[in-house]
């Protein structure tokens, strides 16, 4: 039965969770690794803080599950909740720029450069821990609003439509933010000698 549930769509899993709270576990199981990576890519946190933040996100998702409109994409809806919780955390703790993690690897995978789409050749040049830290440090120099759009677009592989849902901004605004983020990142990447990814 558990294997059957692993093959269910998000909508089916939501329906199960609404009928039986124990089945909410299957949504957690599906999205926990993705949301943990999203947290680490977006804001500088130690693992314990990331776990607390992830727990807060899943509590918020559960509390609002009844309000989820099944006409929309579930993954965009939960990423929107995660986005809001991350913003709250960042502003509350004032960790947008001043907390740089020295360790980029975690139990959910390697640093952001390891999964960057479209950089197969570049990945081999960034195998070392020092290079991964350099990439992470460079990303953390961006203001959060720019860092997040780059993470959503290039690391989470979200479409403009999905990003519009997550960020609650028109697609044109999303496109503008991505363009500005790329321009902001160019001098930072050069400073960190990351020109290969530009």
BALOBA-1460 file (C-alpha; in Angstrom, 3 decimals):
// residues 198
<rec num="1" residu="x" x="0.000" y="0.000" z="0.000"/>
<rec num="2" residu="x" x="2.859" y="2.357" z="0.835"/>
<rec num="3" residu="x" x="4.379" y="1.815" z="-2.639"/>
<rec num="4" residu="x" x="1.004" y="2.604" z="-4.231"/>
<rec num="5" residu="x" x="0.898" y="5.902" z="-2.366"/>
<rec num="6" residu="x" x="4.373" y="6.784" z="-3.564"/>
<rec num="7" residu="x" x="3.032" y="6.636" z="-7.125"/>
<rec num="8" residu="x" x="0.016" y="8.845" z="-6.395"/>
<rec num="9" residu="x" x="-0.310" y="12.387" z="-7.713"/>
<rec num="10" residu="x" x="-0.082" y="15.368" z="-5.382"/>
<rec num="11" residu="x" x="-3.840" y="15.860" z="-5.625"/>
<rec num="12" residu="x" x="-4.489" y="12.267" z="-4.579"/>
<rec num="13" residu="x" x="-2.082" y="12.586" z="-1.653"/>
<rec num="14" residu="x" x="-3.763" y="15.820" z="-0.558"/>
<rec num="15" residu="x" x="-7.156" y="14.099" z="-0.595"/>
<rec num="16" residu="x" x="-5.782" y="11.240" z="1.503"/>
<rec num="17" residu="x" x="-4.238" y="13.665" z="4.011"/>
<rec num="18" residu="x" x="-7.500" y="15.581" z="4.315"/>
<rec num="19" residu="x" x="-9.338" y="12.343" z="5.116"/>
<rec num="20" residu="x" x="-6.684" y="10.933" z="7.438"/>
<rec num="21" residu="x" x="-4.025" y="13.117" z="9.066"/>
<rec num="22" residu="x" x="-1.658" y="10.125" z="9.285"/>
<rec num="23" residu="x" x="-1.432" y="10.147" z="5.488"/>
<rec num="24" residu="x" x="0.100" y="13.635" z="5.580"/>
<rec num="25" residu="x" x="3.337" y="11.706" z="6.087"/>
<rec num="26" residu="x" x="3.392" y="10.831" z="2.372"/>
<rec num="27" residu="x" x="3.380" y="14.494" z="1.348"/>
<rec num="28" residu="x" x="6.174" y="15.183" z="3.832"/>
<rec num="29" residu="x" x="8.149" y="12.220" z="2.517"/>
<rec num="30" residu="x" x="7.795" y="13.473" z="-1.063"/>
<rec num="31" residu="x" x="8.672" y="17.124" z="-0.471"/>
<rec num="32" residu="x" x="11.042" y="17.069" z="2.501"/>
<rec num="33" residu="x" x="14.279" y="16.649" z="0.474"/>
<rec num="34" residu="x" x="13.197" y="19.259" z="-2.107"/>
<rec num="35" residu="x" x="12.242" y="21.863" z="0.480"/>
<rec num="36" residu="x" x="15.361" y="21.229" z="2.537"/>
<rec num="37" residu="x" x="17.539" y="21.879" z="-0.523"/>
<rec num="38" residu="x" x="15.476" y="24.981" z="-1.299"/>
<rec num="39" residu="x" x="16.070" y="26.321" z="2.224"/>
<rec num="40" residu="x" x="19.830" y="25.733" z="2.036"/>
<rec num="41" residu="x" x="20.055" y="27.313" z="-1.400"/>
<rec num="42" residu="x" x="18.085" y="30.392" z="-0.456"/>
<rec num="43" residu="x" x="19.246" y="31.400" z="3.019"/>
<rec num="44" residu="x" x="22.341" y="30.777" z="5.126"/>
<rec num="45" residu="x" x="21.421" y="28.481" z="7.989"/>
<rec num="46" residu="x" x="23.034" y="25.763" z="10.021"/>
<rec num="47" residu="x" x="21.436" y="22.329" z="9.702"/>
<rec num="48" residu="x" x="19.486" y="22.619" z="12.985"/>
<rec num="49" residu="x" x="17.964" y="25.929" z="11.889"/>
<rec num="50" residu="x" x="17.091" y="24.455" z="8.504"/>
<rec num="51" residu="x" x="15.334" y="21.531" z="10.180"/>
<rec num="52" residu="x" x="13.349" y="23.898" z="12.444"/>
<rec num="53" residu="x" x="12.401" y="26.023" z="9.454"/>
<rec num="54" residu="x" x="11.359" y="22.948" z="7.479"/>
<rec num="55" residu="x" x="9.182" y="21.821" z="10.378"/>
<rec num="56" residu="x" x="7.523" y="25.258" z="10.510"/>
<rec num="57" residu="x" x="6.855" y="25.060" z="6.761"/>
<rec num="58" residu="x" x="5.216" y="21.633" z="7.024"/>
<rec num="59" residu="x" x="3.100" y="22.765" z="9.981"/>
<rec num="60" residu="x" x="1.927" y="25.789" z="7.974"/>
<rec num="61" residu="x" x="1.177" y="23.569" z="4.948"/>
<rec num="62" residu="x" x="-0.836" y="21.173" z="7.103"/>
<rec num="63" residu="x" x="-2.819" y="23.953" z="8.776"/>
<rec num="64" residu="x" x="-3.722" y="25.425" z="5.383"/>
<rec num="65" residu="x" x="-4.290" y="22.165" z="3.498"/>
<rec num="66" residu="x" x="-8.062" y="22.626" z="3.571"/>
<rec num="67" residu="x" x="-7.628" y="25.936" z="1.781"/>
<rec num="68" residu="x" x="-5.592" y="24.490" z="-1.097"/>
<rec num="69" residu="x" x="-7.390" y="25.023" z="-4.404"/>
<rec num="70" residu="x" x="-7.004" y="21.801" z="-6.413"/>
<rec num="71" residu="x" x="-7.231" y="23.763" z="-9.664"/>
<rec num="72" residu="x" x="-3.696" y="24.985" z="-9.019"/>
<rec num="73" residu="x" x="-0.364" y="23.176" z="-8.889"/>
<rec num="74" residu="x" x="0.337" y="21.826" z="-5.399"/>
<rec num="75" residu="x" x="4.111" y="22.163" z="-5.689"/>
<rec num="76" residu="x" x="3.805" y="25.892" z="-6.480"/>
<rec num="77" residu="x" x="1.476" y="26.318" z="-3.511"/>
<rec num="78" residu="x" x="3.864" y="24.710" z="-1.028"/>
<rec num="79" residu="x" x="6.859" y="26.554" z="-2.467"/>
<rec num="80" residu="x" x="4.914" y="29.792" z="-1.917"/>
<rec num="81" residu="x" x="4.435" y="28.831" z="1.740"/>
<rec num="82" residu="x" x="8.127" y="27.922" z="1.990"/>
<rec num="83" residu="x" x="9.059" y="31.227" z="0.331"/>
<rec num="84" residu="x" x="7.015" y="33.190" z="2.893"/>
<rec num="85" residu="x" x="8.438" y="31.266" z="5.847"/>
<rec num="86" residu="x" x="12.002" y="31.745" z="4.582"/>
<rec num="87" residu="x" x="11.403" y="35.489" z="4.202"/>
<rec num="88" residu="x" x="10.005" y="35.667" z="7.729"/>
<rec num="89" residu="x" x="12.991" y="33.751" z="9.052"/>
<rec num="90" residu="x" x="15.520" y="35.871" z="7.144"/>
<rec num="91" residu="x" x="14.096" y="39.195" z="8.239"/>
<rec num="92" residu="x" x="13.525" y="38.073" z="11.813"/>
<rec num="93" residu="x" x="17.032" y="36.732" z="12.222"/>
<rec num="94" residu="x" x="18.672" y="39.338" z="9.959"/>
<rec num="95" residu="x" x="20.539" y="36.600" z="8.159"/>
<rec num="96" residu="x" x="20.086" y="37.746" z="4.591"/>
<rec num="97" residu="x" x="23.775" y="38.535" z="4.085"/>
<rec num="98" residu="x" x="25.659" y="38.335" z="7.358"/>
<rec num="99" residu="x" x="25.606" y="34.591" z="8.086"/>
<rec num="100" residu="x" x="27.709" y="32.687" z="5.558"/>
<rec num="101" residu="x" x="27.809" y="28.959" z="6.122"/>
<rec num="102" residu="x" x="31.274" y="27.474" z="5.904"/>
<rec num="103" residu="x" x="29.961" y="23.992" z="5.252"/>
<rec num="104" residu="x" x="27.816" y="23.684" z="2.125"/>
<rec num="105" residu="x" x="27.223" y="19.954" z="2.126"/>
<rec num="106" residu="x" x="24.335" y="18.468" z="4.070"/>
<rec num="107" residu="x" x="22.468" y="15.209" z="4.468"/>
<rec num="108" residu="x" x="20.209" y="16.054" z="1.540"/>
<rec num="109" residu="x" x="22.990" y="16.415" z="-1.009"/>
<rec num="110" residu="x" x="25.818" y="18.630" z="-2.073"/>
<rec num="111" residu="x" x="26.015" y="22.316" z="-2.669"/>
<rec num="112" residu="x" x="23.946" y="24.210" z="-5.198"/>
<rec num="113" residu="x" x="26.603" y="24.023" z="-7.924"/>
<rec num="114" residu="x" x="26.383" y="20.224" z="-7.995"/>
<rec num="115" residu="x" x="22.823" y="20.285" z="-9.314"/>
<rec num="116" residu="x" x="22.933" y="23.397" z="-11.462"/>
<rec num="117" residu="x" x="21.147" y="22.525" z="-14.729"/>
<rec num="118" residu="x" x="23.048" y="23.003" z="-17.956"/>
<rec num="119" residu="x" x="26.522" y="23.098" z="-16.418"/>
<rec num="120" residu="x" x="27.712" y="19.526" z="-16.950"/>
<rec num="121" residu="x" x="31.145" y="20.671" z="-18.159"/>
<rec num="122" residu="x" x="31.489" y="23.239" z="-15.409"/>
<rec num="123" residu="x" x="30.575" y="20.780" z="-12.651"/>
<rec num="124" residu="x" x="33.843" y="18.889" z="-13.099"/>
<rec num="125" residu="x" x="35.708" y="22.154" z="-12.473"/>
<rec num="126" residu="x" x="33.835" y="22.667" z="-9.179"/>
<rec num="127" residu="x" x="34.340" y="19.298" z="-7.550"/>
<rec num="128" residu="x" x="36.418" y="20.544" z="-4.663"/>
<rec num="129" residu="x" x="34.902" y="21.679" z="-1.410"/>
<rec num="130" residu="x" x="36.665" y="25.019" z="-1.751"/>
<rec num="131" residu="x" x="34.972" y="25.699" z="-5.102"/>
<rec num="132" residu="x" x="31.552" y="24.734" z="-3.763"/>
<rec num="133" residu="x" x="32.034" y="27.098" z="-0.841"/>
<rec num="134" residu="x" x="33.071" y="29.828" z="-3.267"/>
<rec num="135" residu="x" x="29.849" y="29.362" z="-5.253"/>
<rec num="136" residu="x" x="27.722" y="29.365" z="-2.118"/>
<rec num="137" residu="x" x="29.445" y="32.466" z="-0.751"/>
<rec num="138" residu="x" x="28.949" y="34.243" z="-4.075"/>
<rec num="139" residu="x" x="25.227" y="33.443" z="-4.115"/>
<rec num="140" residu="x" x="24.877" y="34.662" z="-0.534"/>
<rec num="141" residu="x" x="26.216" y="38.085" z="-1.545"/>
<rec num="142" residu="x" x="23.113" y="38.684" z="-3.627"/>
<rec num="143" residu="x" x="20.130" y="40.351" z="-1.957"/>
<rec num="144" residu="x" x="17.575" y="37.704" z="-1.028"/>
<rec num="145" residu="x" x="15.012" y="38.772" z="-3.657"/>
<rec num="146" residu="x" x="17.562" y="38.201" z="-6.437"/>
<rec num="147" residu="x" x="19.092" y="35.085" z="-4.922"/>
<rec num="148" residu="x" x="15.702" y="33.466" z="-4.610"/>
<rec num="149" residu="x" x="14.665" y="34.019" z="-8.232"/>
<rec num="150" residu="x" x="17.939" y="32.496" z="-9.445"/>
<rec num="151" residu="x" x="17.470" y="29.528" z="-7.113"/>
<rec num="152" residu="x" x="13.874" y="28.972" z="-8.227"/>
<rec num="153" residu="x" x="14.657" y="29.318" z="-11.933"/>
<rec num="154" residu="x" x="18.001" y="27.575" z="-12.289"/>
<rec num="155" residu="x" x="18.273" y="25.221" z="-9.319"/>
<rec num="156" residu="x" x="14.629" y="24.332" z="-8.646"/>
<rec num="157" residu="x" x="13.860" y="24.427" z="-12.397"/>
<rec num="158" residu="x" x="10.607" y="26.335" z="-11.925"/>
<rec num="159" residu="x" x="8.837" y="27.818" z="-14.931"/>
<rec num="160" residu="x" x="7.960" y="31.509" z="-15.100"/>
<rec num="161" residu="x" x="4.331" y="30.525" z="-14.510"/>
<rec num="162" residu="x" x="5.225" y="28.549" z="-11.378"/>
<rec num="163" residu="x" x="7.462" y="31.345" z="-10.120"/>
<rec num="164" residu="x" x="4.615" y="33.785" z="-10.650"/>
<rec num="165" residu="x" x="2.434" y="31.598" z="-8.385"/>
<rec num="166" residu="x" x="5.149" y="31.167" z="-5.759"/>
<rec num="167" residu="x" x="6.218" y="34.805" z="-5.571"/>
<rec num="168" residu="x" x="2.750" y="36.268" z="-6.213"/>
<rec num="169" residu="x" x="4.164" y="38.472" z="-8.959"/>
<rec num="170" residu="x" x="3.216" y="38.803" z="-12.650"/>
<rec num="171" residu="x" x="5.363" y="36.795" z="-15.071"/>
<rec num="172" residu="x" x="6.741" y="40.030" z="-16.546"/>
<rec num="173" residu="x" x="7.957" y="41.076" z="-13.101"/>
<rec num="174" residu="x" x="9.511" y="37.644" z="-12.598"/>
<rec num="175" residu="x" x="11.368" y="37.969" z="-15.915"/>
<rec num="176" residu="x" x="12.618" y="41.418" z="-14.909"/>
<rec num="177" residu="x" x="13.802" y="40.126" z="-11.524"/>
<rec num="178" residu="x" x="15.693" y="37.260" z="-13.185"/>
<rec num="179" residu="x" x="17.346" y="39.642" z="-15.640"/>
<rec num="180" residu="x" x="18.377" y="42.013" z="-12.832"/>
<rec num="181" residu="x" x="19.578" y="39.119" z="-10.692"/>
<rec num="182" residu="x" x="21.827" y="37.870" z="-13.490"/>
<rec num="183" residu="x" x="23.317" y="41.340" z="-13.927"/>
<rec num="184" residu="x" x="23.861" y="41.679" z="-10.180"/>
<rec num="185" residu="x" x="25.491" y="38.263" z="-10.039"/>
<rec num="186" residu="x" x="27.971" y="38.882" z="-12.896"/>
<rec num="187" residu="x" x="30.466" y="41.061" z="-10.947"/>
<rec num="188" residu="x" x="30.087" y="38.841" z="-7.874"/>
<rec num="189" residu="x" x="30.850" y="35.725" z="-9.936"/>
<rec num="190" residu="x" x="33.906" y="37.413" z="-11.450"/>
<rec num="191" residu="x" x="35.127" y="38.470" z="-8.019"/>
<rec num="192" residu="x" x="34.864" y="34.842" z="-6.867"/>
<rec num="193" residu="x" x="36.417" y="33.610" z="-10.133"/>
<rec num="194" residu="x" x="33.237" y="31.848" z="-11.205"/>
<rec num="195" residu="x" x="33.156" y="33.173" z="-14.772"/>
<rec num="196" residu="x" x="32.660" y="29.640" z="-16.130"/>
<rec num="197" residu="x" x="29.008" y="29.634" z="-15.068"/>
<rec num="198" residu="x" x="28.094" y="32.995" z="-16.605"/>
